């Protein structure tokens, strides 16, 4: 019996779940740190907004850069197929 009946699809779902959790949890943790820092210093939610926005922007950039690299590698693997048969 195959331990992974979905093949790569199961792995892709796991990767997507990990990326989503990392996106949400990292942003939440650093926003919480900013909230704590704002309360300690007595400022308005400057650090909360800055940490949340910075972390969210970084996480989205990381996901997009990883996707672009994956698609470039996929396109490179397909390149020999586009050249046609060898004569």
N, CA, C and O of each residue as an XYZ file, in Angstrom:
348
protein
N       0.834     -1.174      0.000
C       0.000      0.000      0.000
C       0.886      1.247      0.000
O       1.859      1.328      0.749
N       0.541      2.204     -0.837
C       1.306      3.435     -0.964
C       1.091      4.312      0.276
O      -0.053      4.614      0.618
N       2.171      4.727      0.957
C       2.003      5.552      2.161
C       1.445      6.934      1.859
O       0.843      7.554      2.736
N       1.628      7.430      0.652
C       1.122      8.744      0.265
C       0.300      8.588     -1.011
O       0.839      8.748     -2.105
N      -1.000      8.277     -0.897
C      -1.795      8.011     -2.090
C      -1.995      9.231     -2.978
O      -2.353      9.082     -4.146
N      -1.774     10.427     -2.458
C      -1.963     11.630     -3.257
C      -0.696     12.071     -3.968
O      -0.731     13.034     -4.732
N       0.409     11.403     -3.742
C       1.674     11.744     -4.380
C       2.129     13.135     -3.996
O       2.142     13.483     -2.816
N       2.503     13.932     -4.981
C       2.994     15.291     -4.731
C       1.904     16.220     -4.213
O       2.201     17.208     -3.542
N       0.648     15.912     -4.518
C      -0.439     16.768     -4.085
C      -0.484     16.878     -2.569
O      -0.710     17.962     -2.031
N      -0.271     15.765     -1.876
C      -0.251     15.796     -0.411
C       0.880     16.648      0.117
O       0.700     17.374      1.095
N       2.042     16.575     -0.506
C       3.185     17.381     -0.083
C       2.923     18.858     -0.348
O       3.308     19.708      0.454
N       2.282     19.166     -1.449
C       1.991     20.558     -1.771
C       0.996     21.150     -0.792
O       1.112     22.318     -0.421
N       0.021     20.362     -0.370
C      -0.934     20.860      0.617
C      -0.220     21.135      1.932
O      -0.501     22.138      2.588
N       0.689     20.268      2.323
C       1.454     20.478      3.550
C       2.317     21.718      3.460
O       2.421     22.473      4.427
N       2.942     21.941      2.308
C       3.773     23.135      2.123
C       2.925     24.402      2.213
O       3.342     25.392      2.813
N       1.749     24.366      1.622
C       0.857     25.524      1.675
C       0.398     25.816      3.087
O       0.301     26.976      3.488
N       0.113     24.764      3.845
C      -0.302     24.945      5.228
C       0.830     25.535      6.061
O       0.603     26.415      6.891
N       2.031     25.055      5.840
C       3.189     25.581      6.570
C       3.411     27.055      6.229
O       3.677     27.864      7.117
N       3.302     27.404      4.947
C       3.479     28.810      4.558
C       2.404     29.692      5.180
O       2.702     30.790      5.649
N       1.152     29.224      5.192
C       0.065     30.010      5.772
C       0.264     30.207      7.273
O       0.076     31.306      7.794
N       0.645     29.134      7.961
C       0.876     29.249      9.396
C       2.047     30.176      9.703
O       1.991     30.978     10.635
N       3.101     30.057      8.915
C       4.255     30.931      9.119
C       3.876     32.391      8.881
O       4.297     33.275      9.627
N       3.093     32.638      7.859
C       2.660     33.998      7.542
C       1.856     34.583      8.696
O       2.112     35.706      9.129
N       0.891     33.828      9.191
C       0.013     34.338     10.244
C       0.728     34.398     11.592
O       0.670     35.417     12.280
N       1.399     33.316     11.970
C       2.005     33.265     13.295
C       3.167     34.239     13.457
O       3.282     34.898     14.490
N       4.015     34.334     12.459
C       5.148     35.254     12.552
C       4.666     36.693     12.659
O       5.174     37.470     13.467
N       3.679     37.042     11.836
C       3.137     38.394     11.884
C       2.482     38.670     13.231
O       2.658     39.746     13.803
N       1.727     37.699     13.736
C       1.051     37.875     15.024
C       2.046     38.001     16.171
O       1.876     38.844     17.051
N       3.071     37.177     16.168
C       4.062     37.222     17.250
C       4.803     38.560     17.265
O       4.976     39.168     18.322
N       5.238     39.012     16.093
C       5.968     40.288     16.071
C       5.047     41.474     16.318
O       5.484     42.472     16.892
N       3.779     41.395     15.901
C       2.835     42.459     16.239
C       2.600     42.476     17.750
O       2.470     43.543     18.349
N       2.546     41.295     18.361
C       2.416     41.219     19.816
C       3.621     41.814     20.518
O       3.487     42.494     21.535
N       4.791     41.555     19.973
C       6.015     42.156     20.522
C       5.957     43.680     20.407
O       6.336     44.395     21.334
N       5.486     44.162     19.276
C       5.327     45.608     19.101
C       4.299     46.184     20.058
O       4.473     47.288     20.574
N       3.220     45.430     20.297
C       2.194     45.867     21.252
C       2.776     45.964     22.657
O       2.531     46.929     23.381
N       3.547     44.953     23.026
C       4.188     44.967     24.345
C       5.153     46.152     24.459
O       5.192     46.836     25.482
N       5.926     46.385     23.400
C       6.866     47.494     23.400
C       6.131     48.828     23.490
O       6.569     49.727     24.207
N       5.014     48.967     22.767
C       4.212     50.190     22.846
C       3.668     50.420     24.255
O       3.675     51.547     24.751
N       3.207     49.369     24.884
C       2.672     49.510     26.247
C       3.785     49.832     27.240
O       3.579     50.616     28.167
N       4.953     49.239     27.057
C       6.068     49.476     27.966
C       6.568     50.911     27.862
O       6.814     51.566     28.875
N       6.714     51.386     26.651
C       7.232     52.736     26.424
C       6.134     53.784     26.616
O       6.415     54.920     26.996
N       4.893     53.400     26.354
C       3.778     54.327     26.491
C       3.488     55.097     25.220
O       2.951     56.204     25.272
N       3.833     54.532     24.092
C       3.576     55.193     22.810
C       2.254     54.714     22.227
O       1.650     53.752     22.701
N       1.832     55.407     21.195
C       0.673     54.944     20.438
C       1.097     53.682     19.691
O       2.271     53.318     19.757
N       0.217     53.012     18.998
C       0.595     51.724     18.392
C       1.548     51.836     17.200
O       1.318     51.231     16.153
N       2.603     52.603     17.366
C       3.583     52.783     16.298
C       4.359     51.486     16.056
O       4.461     51.024     14.919
N       4.898     50.908     17.113
C       5.694     49.693     16.968
C       4.834     48.504     16.546
O       5.290     47.644     15.792
N       3.597     48.452     17.028
C       2.694     47.369     16.642
C       2.447     47.394     15.139
O       2.556     46.369     14.466
N       2.119     48.546     14.632
C       1.846     48.672     13.193
C       3.116     48.447     12.376
O       3.084     47.773     11.346
N       4.237     49.013     12.838
C       5.487     48.843     12.093
C       5.908     47.385     12.037
O       6.210     46.874     10.959
N       5.935     46.702     13.184
C       6.357     45.298     13.197
C       5.413     44.421     12.388
O       5.862     43.534     11.662
N       4.110     44.659     12.505
C       3.145     43.850     11.746
C       3.308     44.079     10.247
O       3.340     43.119      9.477
N       3.411     45.332      9.827
C       3.534     45.640      8.394
C       4.855     45.133      7.828
O       4.887     44.563      6.737
N       5.939     45.338      8.563
C       7.251     44.891      8.096
C       7.295     43.370      7.963
O       7.788     42.845      6.964
N       6.781     42.669      8.963
C       6.797     41.209      8.940
C       5.903     40.670      7.836
O       6.281     39.735      7.130
N       4.729     41.250      7.682
C       3.822     40.810      6.629
C       4.429     41.029      5.247
O       4.336     40.162      4.378
N       5.050     42.188      5.047
C       5.693     42.470      3.760
C       6.828     41.484      3.490
O       6.973     40.995      2.369
N       7.626     41.192      4.506
C       8.728     40.238      4.329
C       8.203     38.842      4.017
O       8.730     38.175      3.126
N       7.192     38.393      4.720
C       6.654     37.052      4.490
C       6.050     36.930      3.093
O       6.237     35.910      2.428
N       5.339     37.942      2.645
C       4.765     37.909      1.292
C       5.886     37.921      0.262
O       5.826     37.187     -0.725
N       6.911     38.746      0.480
C       8.056     38.768     -0.449
C       8.711     37.394     -0.515
O       9.061     36.922     -1.597
N       8.878     36.752      0.639
C       9.525     35.444      0.689
C       8.712     34.400     -0.069
O       9.285     33.561     -0.764
N       7.398     34.439      0.054
C       6.535     33.493     -0.663
C       6.612     33.736     -2.167
O       6.728     32.789     -2.946
N       6.548     34.994     -2.576
C       6.594     35.323     -4.005
C       7.959     34.974     -4.598
O       8.030     34.440     -5.704
N       9.034     35.266     -3.884
C      10.379     34.946     -4.379
C      10.570     33.433     -4.493
O      11.178     32.956     -5.451
N      10.063     32.691     -3.539
C      10.144     31.234     -3.604
C       9.344     30.678     -4.772
O       9.783     29.746     -5.446
N       8.174     31.250     -5.010
C       7.349     30.817     -6.140
C       8.048     31.128     -7.462
O       8.069     30.295     -8.367
N       8.615     32.323     -7.571
C       9.327     32.685     -8.801
C      10.508     31.753     -9.062
O      10.733     31.341    -10.199
N      11.255     31.424     -8.026
C      12.396     30.518     -8.187
C      11.927     29.122     -8.591
O      12.556     28.459     -9.416
N      10.825     28.688     -8.005
C      10.283     27.377     -8.350
C       9.806     27.338     -9.799
O      10.020     26.344    -10.494
N       9.169     28.398    -10.256
C       8.686     28.443    -11.637
C       9.850     28.554    -12.628
O       9.787     27.989    -13.719
N      10.906     29.276    -12.255
C      12.085     29.372    -13.118
C      12.756     28.004    -13.254
O      13.189     27.627    -14.343
N      12.842     27.267    -12.156
C      13.425     25.922    -12.213
C      12.552     24.994    -13.042
O      13.061     24.155    -13.784
N      11.253     25.142    -12.919
C      10.333     24.317    -13.715
C      10.471     24.648    -15.202
O      10.488     23.745    -16.037
N      10.569     25.921    -15.532
C      10.716     26.322    -16.932
C      12.041     25.820    -17.503
O      12.107     25.427    -18.668
N      13.088     25.834    -16.692
C      14.386     25.349    -17.157
C      14.352     23.843    -17.409
O      14.976     23.355    -18.352
N      13.630     23.113    -16.575
C      13.508     21.667    -16.799
C      12.723     21.372    -18.063
O      12.965     20.352    -18.708
N      11.799     22.229    -18.432
C      10.984     22.020    -19.628
C      11.660     22.525    -20.900
O      11.209     22.198    -21.998
N      12.709     23.299    -20.783
C      13.360     23.907    -21.948
C      13.755     22.888    -23.019
O      13.488     23.145    -24.193
N      14.368     21.757    -22.695
C      14.731     20.808    -23.749
C      13.511     20.274    -24.501
O      13.641     19.879    -25.659
N      12.353     20.252    -23.891
C      11.160     19.769    -24.573
C      10.681     20.731    -25.638
O      10.031     20.309    -26.595
N      10.980     21.996    -25.503
C      10.527     23.006    -26.466
C      11.380     23.035    -27.727
O      10.953     23.585    -28.743
N      12.569     22.460    -27.684
C      13.460     22.540    -28.819
C      13.081     21.577    -29.930
O      13.588     21.688    -31.047
N      12.215     20.654    -29.645
C      11.802     19.706    -30.650
C      12.704     18.476    -30.664
O      13.622     18.369    -29.851
N      12.448     17.557    -31.575
C      13.243     16.322    -31.609
C      14.681     16.581    -32.071
O      14.952     17.495    -32.850
N      15.566     15.766    -31.577
C      16.970     15.857    -31.946
C      17.142     15.178    -33.295
O      16.629     14.078    -33.498
N      17.856     15.812    -34.227
C      18.033     15.227    -35.566
C      19.423     14.740    -35.766
O      19.747     14.220    -36.834
